[in-house]
Amino acid sequence: MENRSFNISFELSLDPFFIPPGGKYPIFFFGVAIYLFCVFCNLTLLLLIITQRTLHKPMYFILFSLPLNDLVGITAMLPKVLSDIVTETSKVHYPLCVLQGFLLHMYGGGVLFILAAMAFDRYVAICKPLRYTAIMTPRLVVAIISLVWGLDSVLIVSLFSLQTRLPRCRSFVLNVFCDNPSLLKLTCGDTVLNNIFGLFNTAIMQIISVSVQVFSYVKILIACLVTRKSDTKNKAINTCVAQLVIFVIFEIVGTFTILSHRFKNVSVDLQKIMGMLIFLVPPLLNPIVYGLNTNEIRNTLLKVFQTRVVSV
């Protein structure tokens, strides 16, 4: 067999956005404002759950993973993209590119598994209210959170481990950020196994997440139709609709992005924008949907704010 060696630079070039003249700084400052708003909202939600004993309940311990995951996703993607826009460099070292791709895929899988865990918690709370405390014990909550992060880690580590067997012969990333499909396009080996395993990973995540959520929401819907208590029904509907909106948006954007890498006739710029939306929309909406839309969190936040104002 012929031995081939590839003189490939350790530094990679990213495919930048086309920025019209005079648009660089407005886009940069707008992006910074979005990032700071997301960080502030998600950190506020995390700190409330940590510091307020009234929120030390199974529902909020599971919810804690959501803003944490959102911070990982948006921090792994947006600062680098904004930096490249304002400096006009679009360069990244290969290990950092792999790290970014790994964190972004961890974020994507985390969203699916966390939403499934939250749906199960709401199913128990609404359909089995008298047994909620007995079912959602600290041990079970820890097991659910461990399963969410453990399963996500195993699937993503396995996905990226397959890339180590392939030689790299290109140094131009066809995206504004690094992800598994973009990294695969840098290789010159047979990527069939990687593509199959990537689709298998996606299918496993989707099947688990969708199955748990469909089961939970169908049971909740039945409970809503049976119950005559309007307050219980309204609370259940508000919880389900909010979570379903987030899930549907994530699914639409995520599915398009995954499939777009398999078809050559999809616009590269559209591919970039839709890919970024995966890491922008949930971190923007989740603190609002699960923070301000949740009575207990909203009331706790107002109480903390009023206490701080009075003390000043």
Solvent accessible surface area in square Angstrom, and as a share of the most:
residue,aa,sasa,rsa
1,M,237,1.06
2,E,141,0.63
3,N,148,0.76
4,R,163,0.60
5,S,111,0.72
6,F,80,0.33
7,N,157,0.81
8,I,50,0.25
9,S,60,0.38
10,F,124,0.52
11,E,74,0.33
12,L,0,0.00
13,S,29,0.19
14,L,5,0.02
15,D,29,0.15
16,P,74,0.47
17,F,42,0.17
18,F,167,0.70
19,I,46,0.23
20,P,68,0.43
21,P,135,0.85
22,G,73,0.70
23,G,13,0.13
24,K,44,0.19
25,Y,116,0.44
26,P,82,0.52
27,I,66,0.34
28,F,44,0.18
29,F,126,0.52
30,F,136,0.57
31,G,6,0.06
32,V,44,0.25
33,A,56,0.43
34,I,32,0.16
35,Y,45,0.17
36,L,105,0.52
37,F,90,0.38
38,C,0,0.00
39,V,32,0.19
40,F,141,0.59
41,C,23,0.14
42,N,0,0.00
43,L,80,0.40
44,T,33,0.19
45,L,8,0.04
46,L,11,0.05
47,L,102,0.51
48,L,11,0.05
49,I,3,0.02
50,I,96,0.49
51,T,83,0.48
52,Q,46,0.21
53,R,200,0.73
54,T,79,0.46
55,L,0,0.00
56,H,72,0.32
57,K,86,0.36
58,P,29,0.18
59,M,41,0.18
60,Y,4,0.02
61,F,86,0.36
62,I,4,0.02
63,L,1,0.01
64,F,53,0.22
65,S,7,0.05
66,L,1,0.01
67,P,1,0.01
68,L,73,0.36
69,N,1,0.01
70,D,0,0.00
71,L,24,0.12
72,V,52,0.30
73,G,0,0.00
74,I,0,0.00
75,T,66,0.38
76,A,16,0.13
77,M,0,0.00
78,L,6,0.03
79,P,49,0.31
80,K,54,0.23
81,V,4,0.02
82,L,11,0.06
83,S,49,0.32
84,D,16,0.08
85,I,20,0.10
86,V,37,0.21
87,T,74,0.43
88,E,127,0.57
89,T,73,0.43
90,S,13,0.09
91,K,96,0.41
92,V,13,0.08
93,H,88,0.39
94,Y,57,0.21
95,P,67,0.42
96,L,102,0.51
97,C,0,0.00
98,V,45,0.26
99,L,92,0.46
100,Q,16,0.07
101,G,0,0.00
102,F,54,0.22
103,L,57,0.28
104,L,3,0.02
105,H,45,0.20
106,M,24,0.11
107,Y,0,0.00
108,G,15,0.15
109,G,1,0.01
110,G,0,0.00
111,V,0,0.00
112,L,7,0.03
113,F,8,0.03
114,I,1,0.01
115,L,0,0.00
116,A,6,0.05
117,A,9,0.07
118,M,12,0.05
119,A,0,0.00
120,F,61,0.25
121,D,1,0.01
122,R,21,0.08
123,Y,22,0.08
124,V,1,0.01
125,A,22,0.17
126,I,26,0.13
127,C,39,0.23
128,K,69,0.29
129,P,84,0.53
130,L,177,0.88
131,R,138,0.51
132,Y,38,0.15
133,T,114,0.67
134,A,76,0.59
135,I,39,0.20
136,M,4,0.02
137,T,50,0.29
138,P,110,0.69
139,R,210,0.77
140,L,58,0.29
141,V,7,0.04
142,V,95,0.54
143,A,51,0.39
144,I,22,0.11
145,I,46,0.23
146,S,65,0.42
147,L,121,0.60
148,V,14,0.08
149,W,63,0.22
150,G,33,0.32
151,L,49,0.25
152,D,0,0.00
153,S,38,0.24
154,V,93,0.54
155,L,17,0.08
156,I,4,0.02
157,V,75,0.43
158,S,39,0.25
159,L,10,0.05
160,F,18,0.08
161,S,57,0.37
162,L,40,0.20
163,Q,18,0.08
164,T,121,0.70
165,R,114,0.42
166,L,19,0.10
167,P,59,0.37
168,R,48,0.17
169,C,25,0.15
170,R,118,0.43
171,S,38,0.25
172,F,96,0.40
173,V,0,0.00
174,L,79,0.39
175,N,4,0.02
176,V,7,0.04
177,F,3,0.01
178,C,0,0.00
179,D,11,0.06
180,N,9,0.05
181,P,23,0.14
182,S,1,0.01
183,L,2,0.01
184,L,13,0.07
185,K,74,0.31
186,L,0,0.00
187,T,12,0.07
188,C,39,0.24
189,G,31,0.30
190,D,97,0.50
191,T,32,0.18
192,V,88,0.50
193,L,92,0.46
194,N,2,0.01
195,N,54,0.28
196,I,104,0.53
197,F,49,0.20
198,G,10,0.09
199,L,81,0.40
200,F,105,0.44
201,N,4,0.02
202,T,37,0.22
203,A,44,0.34
204,I,48,0.25
205,M,15,0.07
206,Q,40,0.18
207,I,109,0.55
208,I,60,0.31
209,S,0,0.00
210,V,55,0.31
211,S,59,0.38
212,V,49,0.28
213,Q,4,0.02
214,V,82,0.47
215,F,97,0.40
216,S,0,0.00
217,Y,23,0.09
218,V,73,0.42
219,K,84,0.35
220,I,2,0.01
221,L,104,0.52
222,I,89,0.45
223,A,25,0.19
224,C,8,0.05
225,L,134,0.67
226,V,113,0.65
227,T,34,0.20
228,R,234,0.85
229,K,135,0.57
230,S,77,0.49
231,D,101,0.52
232,T,50,0.29
233,K,67,0.28
234,N,83,0.43
235,K,132,0.56
236,A,0,0.00
237,I,80,0.40
238,N,87,0.44
239,T,30,0.17
240,C,13,0.08
241,V,81,0.46
242,A,14,0.11
243,Q,1,0.01
244,L,68,0.34
245,V,71,0.41
246,I,3,0.01
247,F,22,0.09
248,V,74,0.42
249,I,55,0.28
250,F,14,0.06
251,E,31,0.14
252,I,109,0.55
253,V,11,0.06
254,G,9,0.08
255,T,64,0.37
256,F,63,0.26
257,T,14,0.08
258,I,53,0.27
259,L,84,0.42
260,S,3,0.02
261,H,25,0.11
262,R,87,0.32
263,F,116,0.48
264,K,211,0.90
265,N,139,0.71
266,V,34,0.20
267,S,61,0.39
268,V,74,0.43
269,D,70,0.36
270,L,78,0.39
271,Q,17,0.08
272,K,5,0.02
273,I,86,0.44
274,M,35,0.15
275,G,1,0.01
276,M,22,0.10
277,L,58,0.29
278,I,18,0.09
279,F,14,0.06
280,L,25,0.12
281,V,30,0.17
282,P,3,0.02
283,P,0,0.00
284,L,48,0.24
285,L,57,0.28
286,N,3,0.01
287,P,10,0.06
288,I,74,0.38
289,V,25,0.14
290,Y,14,0.05
291,G,5,0.05
292,L,90,0.45
293,N,76,0.39
294,T,24,0.14
295,N,95,0.49
296,E,58,0.26
297,I,3,0.01
298,R,82,0.30
299,N,86,0.44
300,T,12,0.07
301,L,56,0.28
302,L,90,0.45
303,K,137,0.58
304,V,31,0.18
305,F,130,0.54
306,Q,110,0.49
307,T,72,0.42
308,R,145,0.53
309,V,84,0.49
310,V,126,0.72
311,S,88,0.57
312,V,160,0.92
